[in-house]
């Protein structure tokens, strides 16, 4: 045991990046996004991980988690994940604590792969070479021109054959505009590309069923969070009554959450966010739960944190190429992936770990903690 590398130190940094235009979905508006970066060091090797969460998450890492994992064998990431989960018992695991654990867990997997000189996908074991992505944005604050430019940029310029827009504007009170924007989106991408929508829980159950009929007329195939994912019985009822695939799960912070959602028959495709659910360790377990029930999994946001793990599961449907996070990850990191043609290929360049390095000079102006 003594000759095995240990985790010597955990560090944090916080970066806040303004959006390139005002953004909103069905139930929230924002004008900036915060990334909490975690580094895990063993000797001269450093791994990185991150989550999109408030700056206080970095404090949780320093106060509750750093001491828990420092000194552990760097190869024993599942052990570290379990000990971190136990360490936040009184703080409460779901929410910010799970996001803090996620950032550390991702950093530890990146560190392990770097210590072994392997791309993370090779360490995990690949189930596929390419990871399909879908362009995601289409915020409710966009006018017709901005929405069309964004969608055409994905579908035409980058060749991504599936895109998603936000609907459910103002908690479902602007349904006519929602459907108008869906029609415009279909016109922008043509008939060959898949069209998805995300209501972020903005509709009522009956309203979601009624809207689904109009969505189907536009060839929409993916209806994300038609109602809040807190209401699994309602979500399952909607799934039984509409022809579109129902997706949810992005707010899952613990493994039992995903089991409850799957057991309720609430989704056709489970979503899980590696930066929220406790990291790569738990995301892979969620994928296993879904696989056991014959259900696909889709990675929610943070594409470069997901890509290698996504390539390691056989029941992956796709990965969200989310506008905000793609911008931020291109800004803060070198080694980002190219989605041209509609997929990314993690590990193709042979770079160890996640293949990312912090672009310190570009990132410096955005550091807030």
C-alpha positions as CSV (number, residue, x, y, z in Angstrom):
1,X,0.0,0.0,0.0
2,X,2.8,2.4,0.8
3,X,4.1,2.6,-2.8
4,X,0.6,3.6,-4.1
5,X,0.2,7.3,-4.9
6,X,-1.9,9.2,-2.5
7,X,-4.1,12.3,-2.8
8,X,-1.8,15.0,-1.4
9,X,-4.0,18.1,-1.7
10,X,-7.4,19.4,-2.9
11,X,-7.8,22.9,-4.3
12,X,-10.6,25.1,-5.5
13,X,-11.2,28.1,-7.7
14,X,-14.4,29.8,-8.8
15,X,-15.1,31.4,-12.2
16,X,-18.2,33.4,-13.2
17,X,-18.9,34.1,-16.8
18,X,-21.7,36.4,-18.1
19,X,-24.0,35.0,-20.7
20,X,-23.7,36.4,-24.2
21,X,-27.4,37.5,-24.1
22,X,-30.2,37.4,-21.5
23,X,-31.3,33.8,-21.0
24,X,-34.4,32.1,-19.5
25,X,-36.3,28.8,-19.7
26,X,-39.8,28.1,-18.5
27,X,-39.2,28.7,-14.8
28,X,-35.9,30.6,-14.3
29,X,-33.9,33.5,-15.8
30,X,-30.1,34.2,-15.5
31,X,-27.4,36.5,-16.9
32,X,-24.3,34.7,-15.7
33,X,-23.1,31.1,-14.9
34,X,-20.6,30.1,-12.2
35,X,-18.2,27.1,-12.5
36,X,-16.6,25.8,-9.4
37,X,-13.3,24.1,-10.2
38,X,-11.6,21.5,-8.0
39,X,-8.1,20.2,-8.4
40,X,-6.7,17.0,-6.9
41,X,-2.9,16.6,-6.6
42,X,-0.8,13.6,-6.1
43,X,2.9,14.4,-6.3
44,X,3.5,16.4,-9.4
45,X,0.3,15.2,-11.1
46,X,-2.9,17.2,-10.9
47,X,-6.5,16.2,-12.0
48,X,-9.3,18.6,-12.4
49,X,-13.1,18.4,-12.0
50,X,-15.9,21.0,-11.8
51,X,-19.5,21.7,-11.2
52,X,-21.9,24.5,-12.2
53,X,-23.0,25.7,-8.8
54,X,-22.9,28.7,-6.5
55,X,-19.5,29.9,-5.2
56,X,-20.3,28.6,-1.7
57,X,-19.8,25.1,-3.1
58,X,-16.1,25.7,-3.1
59,X,-16.3,26.4,0.7
60,X,-18.1,23.0,1.1
61,X,-15.2,21.3,-0.7
62,X,-12.6,22.9,1.5
63,X,-14.5,22.5,4.8
64,X,-16.2,19.1,4.5
65,X,-14.4,17.1,1.7
66,X,-10.7,18.0,1.3
67,X,-9.7,16.6,4.6
68,X,-11.8,13.5,4.0
69,X,-10.0,12.5,0.7
70,X,-6.5,13.9,1.4
71,X,-4.2,11.0,2.2
72,X,-6.4,8.3,0.5
73,X,-4.9,6.1,-2.3
74,X,-5.4,8.1,-5.4
75,X,-6.6,5.0,-7.3
76,X,-9.5,4.3,-4.9
77,X,-12.0,6.8,-6.2
78,X,-15.2,4.9,-5.2
79,X,-13.8,4.7,-1.6
80,X,-13.3,8.5,-1.6
81,X,-16.8,9.0,-3.0
82,X,-18.4,6.9,-0.3
83,X,-16.4,8.6,2.5
84,X,-17.4,12.0,1.1
85,X,-21.1,11.0,1.1
86,X,-20.8,10.0,4.7
87,X,-19.0,13.2,5.6
88,X,-21.9,15.4,4.6
89,X,-24.5,13.4,6.5
90,X,-25.5,16.3,8.8
91,X,-25.1,19.0,6.1
92,X,-27.5,17.1,3.8
93,X,-26.4,15.2,0.7
94,X,-28.9,16.4,-2.0
95,X,-28.1,19.8,-3.5
96,X,-24.9,21.7,-3.0
97,X,-23.1,18.9,-1.1
98,X,-23.7,16.4,-3.9
99,X,-22.4,19.0,-6.4
100,X,-19.3,19.5,-4.3
101,X,-18.8,15.8,-4.1
102,X,-19.3,15.6,-7.9
103,X,-16.5,18.1,-8.6
104,X,-14.1,16.3,-6.3
105,X,-15.0,12.9,-7.7
106,X,-14.5,14.1,-11.3
107,X,-11.1,15.5,-10.3
108,X,-10.1,12.2,-8.7
109,X,-11.0,10.2,-11.8
110,X,-9.0,12.7,-13.9
111,X,-6.1,12.4,-11.5
112,X,-6.2,8.6,-11.5
113,X,-6.2,8.5,-15.3
114,X,-3.4,11.0,-15.5
115,X,-1.3,9.0,-13.0
116,X,-1.8,5.9,-15.3
117,X,-1.2,7.9,-18.5
118,X,-4.5,7.0,-20.0
119,X,-7.5,8.9,-21.4
120,X,-10.3,8.4,-18.9
121,X,-12.4,6.5,-21.4
122,X,-9.6,3.9,-21.7
123,X,-9.4,3.6,-18.0
124,X,-13.2,3.1,-17.7
125,X,-13.4,0.9,-20.7
126,X,-15.2,2.1,-23.8
127,X,-18.6,0.8,-24.9
128,X,-18.5,3.0,-28.0
129,X,-16.1,5.2,-29.9
130,X,-18.4,8.2,-30.6
131,X,-20.7,10.0,-28.3
132,X,-23.8,11.6,-30.0
133,X,-24.6,15.1,-29.0
134,X,-27.5,17.4,-29.4
135,X,-27.4,21.2,-29.6
136,X,-29.2,22.8,-26.7
137,X,-30.3,26.4,-26.1
138,X,-33.2,28.1,-27.8
139,X,-33.9,30.2,-24.7
140,X,-37.3,31.8,-24.2
141,X,-35.7,35.2,-24.2
142,X,-34.4,34.8,-27.8
143,X,-36.1,36.6,-30.6
144,X,-36.9,34.7,-33.8
145,X,-33.6,35.8,-35.5
146,X,-31.3,34.7,-32.7
147,X,-33.1,31.4,-32.3
148,X,-32.8,30.7,-36.0
149,X,-29.1,31.6,-36.1
150,X,-28.3,29.3,-33.2
151,X,-30.3,26.3,-34.5
152,X,-28.8,26.7,-38.0
153,X,-25.4,27.0,-36.5
154,X,-25.8,23.5,-35.0
155,X,-27.7,21.8,-37.8
156,X,-26.1,23.3,-40.8
157,X,-22.6,24.6,-39.8
158,X,-21.7,21.8,-37.4
159,X,-23.9,19.1,-38.8
160,X,-25.5,18.2,-35.5
161,X,-28.7,16.4,-36.5
162,X,-30.6,17.0,-33.2
163,X,-31.4,20.3,-31.4
164,X,-33.5,21.4,-28.4
165,X,-35.2,24.6,-27.5
166,X,-36.8,25.8,-24.2
167,X,-40.6,26.1,-23.9
168,X,-43.1,26.5,-21.0
169,X,-42.3,30.2,-20.9
170,X,-43.3,32.1,-17.8
171,X,-44.5,28.9,-16.1
172,X,-46.6,27.9,-19.0
173,X,-48.6,31.1,-19.4
174,X,-47.3,31.9,-22.9
175,X,-48.3,28.7,-24.6
176,X,-49.1,30.3,-28.0
177,X,-45.6,31.8,-28.1
178,X,-44.1,28.4,-27.1
179,X,-45.8,26.7,-30.1
180,X,-44.9,29.5,-32.5
181,X,-41.3,29.2,-31.5
182,X,-41.4,25.4,-32.0
183,X,-42.8,25.9,-35.5
184,X,-40.1,28.4,-36.3
185,X,-37.5,26.0,-35.0
186,X,-38.8,23.2,-37.3
187,X,-38.7,25.6,-40.2
188,X,-35.1,26.6,-39.4
189,X,-33.7,23.0,-39.2
190,X,-35.8,21.4,-41.8
191,X,-37.4,18.0,-41.7
192,X,-34.2,15.9,-41.5
193,X,-33.0,17.0,-38.0
194,X,-34.6,15.9,-34.7
195,X,-36.3,18.5,-32.7
196,X,-36.5,18.4,-28.9
197,X,-38.2,20.7,-26.3
198,X,-37.6,21.3,-22.6
199,X,-40.4,22.8,-20.5
200,X,-38.3,22.8,-17.2
201,X,-41.4,21.8,-15.3
202,X,-43.4,24.8,-16.4
203,X,-46.6,23.2,-17.4
204,X,-49.5,21.6,-15.5
205,X,-50.2,17.9,-16.2
206,X,-53.3,18.5,-18.4
207,X,-51.6,21.4,-20.2
208,X,-48.5,19.2,-21.0
209,X,-50.7,16.5,-22.6
210,X,-52.6,19.1,-24.7
211,X,-49.3,20.8,-25.8
212,X,-47.8,17.4,-26.7
213,X,-50.3,17.0,-29.5
214,X,-49.2,20.2,-31.2
215,X,-45.6,19.3,-30.6
216,X,-46.1,16.0,-32.3
217,X,-47.5,17.8,-35.3
218,X,-44.1,19.5,-35.7
219,X,-42.2,16.2,-35.4
220,X,-41.0,16.8,-31.9
221,X,-39.8,13.5,-30.4
222,X,-38.4,14.5,-27.0
223,X,-40.4,16.3,-24.3
224,X,-38.2,17.1,-21.3
225,X,-39.7,17.9,-17.9
226,X,-43.2,18.6,-19.2
227,X,-44.0,19.0,-15.5
228,X,-41.8,19.1,-12.4
229,X,-39.8,15.9,-12.0
230,X,-40.8,16.0,-8.3
231,X,-44.2,14.7,-9.3
232,X,-43.4,11.2,-10.6
233,X,-47.0,10.0,-10.7
234,X,-48.0,12.9,-12.9
235,X,-44.9,12.5,-15.1
236,X,-45.7,8.8,-15.6
237,X,-49.3,9.6,-16.4
238,X,-48.2,12.1,-19.1
239,X,-45.7,9.5,-20.5
240,X,-48.6,7.0,-20.9
241,X,-50.7,9.5,-22.8
242,X,-48.4,11.1,-25.3
243,X,-46.4,9.8,-28.3
244,X,-43.3,11.8,-27.5
245,X,-40.4,10.4,-25.4
246,X,-40.6,11.9,-21.9
247,X,-37.2,12.7,-20.3
248,X,-36.2,13.9,-16.8
249,X,-33.7,13.4,-14.1
250,X,-31.3,16.3,-14.2
251,X,-32.1,17.2,-10.6
252,X,-31.1,13.9,-9.3
253,X,-28.5,14.2,-6.6
254,X,-28.5,10.7,-5.2
255,X,-28.8,7.2,-6.6
256,X,-32.1,6.4,-5.0
257,X,-33.6,9.4,-6.8
258,X,-33.0,7.7,-10.1
259,X,-34.3,4.4,-8.9
260,X,-37.5,6.0,-7.8
261,X,-37.9,7.7,-11.2
262,X,-37.3,4.5,-13.1
263,X,-39.5,2.4,-10.8
264,X,-42.4,4.9,-11.3
265,X,-42.1,4.4,-15.1
266,X,-41.8,8.2,-15.4
267,X,-39.3,8.4,-18.3
268,X,-38.4,7.0,-21.6
269,X,-34.9,8.3,-21.2
270,X,-33.2,9.0,-17.9
271,X,-31.2,12.2,-17.6
272,X,-28.4,12.4,-15.1
273,X,-25.9,15.2,-14.6
274,X,-22.4,14.1,-13.6
275,X,-21.7,17.5,-12.0
276,X,-24.8,17.1,-9.7
277,X,-25.3,13.5,-8.9
278,X,-22.1,12.8,-7.0
279,X,-19.7,12.6,-10.0
280,X,-18.6,10.0,-12.4
281,X,-18.8,7.2,-9.8
282,X,-22.6,7.7,-9.2
283,X,-23.4,8.6,-12.9
284,X,-22.1,5.3,-14.0
285,X,-24.3,3.6,-11.4
286,X,-27.3,5.5,-12.6
287,X,-26.6,4.4,-16.1
288,X,-26.5,0.8,-14.8
289,X,-29.9,1.2,-13.1
290,X,-31.3,2.5,-16.3
291,X,-29.7,-0.3,-18.3
292,X,-31.2,-2.9,-16.0
293,X,-34.7,-1.6,-16.9
294,X,-34.0,-1.4,-20.7
295,X,-33.9,2.4,-20.5
296,X,-31.4,4.8,-22.1
297,X,-29.5,7.5,-20.3
298,X,-28.6,11.0,-21.5
299,X,-25.9,13.2,-20.1
300,X,-27.2,16.6,-18.9
301,X,-25.1,19.7,-19.7
302,X,-21.4,20.0,-18.8
303,X,-20.4,18.1,-21.9
304,X,-16.7,17.8,-21.3
305,X,-17.2,16.5,-17.7
306,X,-19.5,13.8,-19.2
307,X,-17.9,12.7,-22.4
308,X,-15.5,10.0,-21.3
309,X,-18.1,8.4,-18.9
310,X,-20.7,8.6,-21.6
311,X,-18.5,6.6,-23.9
312,X,-18.3,3.9,-21.3
313,X,-22.0,2.9,-21.1
314,X,-23.9,0.8,-23.6
315,X,-27.2,2.5,-23.1
316,X,-26.2,6.0,-23.8
317,X,-28.6,7.9,-26.0
318,X,-26.7,11.2,-26.3
319,X,-25.0,14.1,-24.5
320,X,-26.3,17.7,-24.2
321,X,-24.2,20.2,-26.1
322,X,-25.5,23.0,-23.9
323,X,-24.8,26.5,-25.2
324,X,-23.8,28.2,-21.9
325,X,-21.5,25.4,-20.8
326,X,-19.9,24.9,-24.2
327,X,-19.0,28.6,-24.2
328,X,-17.5,28.4,-20.7
329,X,-15.6,25.2,-21.3
330,X,-14.1,26.6,-24.5
331,X,-13.1,29.7,-22.6
332,X,-11.6,28.1,-19.5
333,X,-10.1,24.9,-20.9
334,X,-7.8,23.8,-23.6
335,X,-8.4,20.3,-25.1
336,X,-12.1,20.7,-25.8
337,X,-13.9,18.4,-28.2
338,X,-15.3,19.0,-31.7
339,X,-19.0,18.1,-32.2
340,X,-18.9,18.3,-36.0
341,X,-21.1,15.7,-37.6
342,X,-23.1,15.3,-34.4
343,X,-20.8,13.4,-32.1
344,X,-17.6,13.8,-30.1
345,X,-14.8,11.2,-29.7
346,X,-13.3,11.4,-26.2
347,X,-9.7,10.1,-25.9
348,X,-9.0,10.2,-29.6
349,X,-6.0,12.5,-29.2
350,X,-4.5,10.2,-26.4
351,X,-4.4,13.0,-23.8
352,X,-4.6,11.6,-20.3
353,X,-7.6,12.0,-18.1
354,X,-10.4,14.2,-19.3
355,X,-8.0,15.7,-21.8
356,X,-8.6,19.2,-20.4
357,X,-6.1,21.7,-19.0
358,X,-7.0,25.0,-17.4
359,X,-6.2,28.0,-19.8
360,X,-5.1,30.1,-16.9
361,X,-4.5,33.3,-18.9
362,X,-7.9,33.2,-20.5
363,X,-9.6,32.2,-17.3
364,X,-8.0,34.8,-15.0
365,X,-10.4,37.7,-15.8
366,X,-13.4,35.5,-14.8
367,X,-12.0,34.2,-11.5
368,X,-14.2,35.3,-8.6
369,X,-13.0,33.0,-5.8
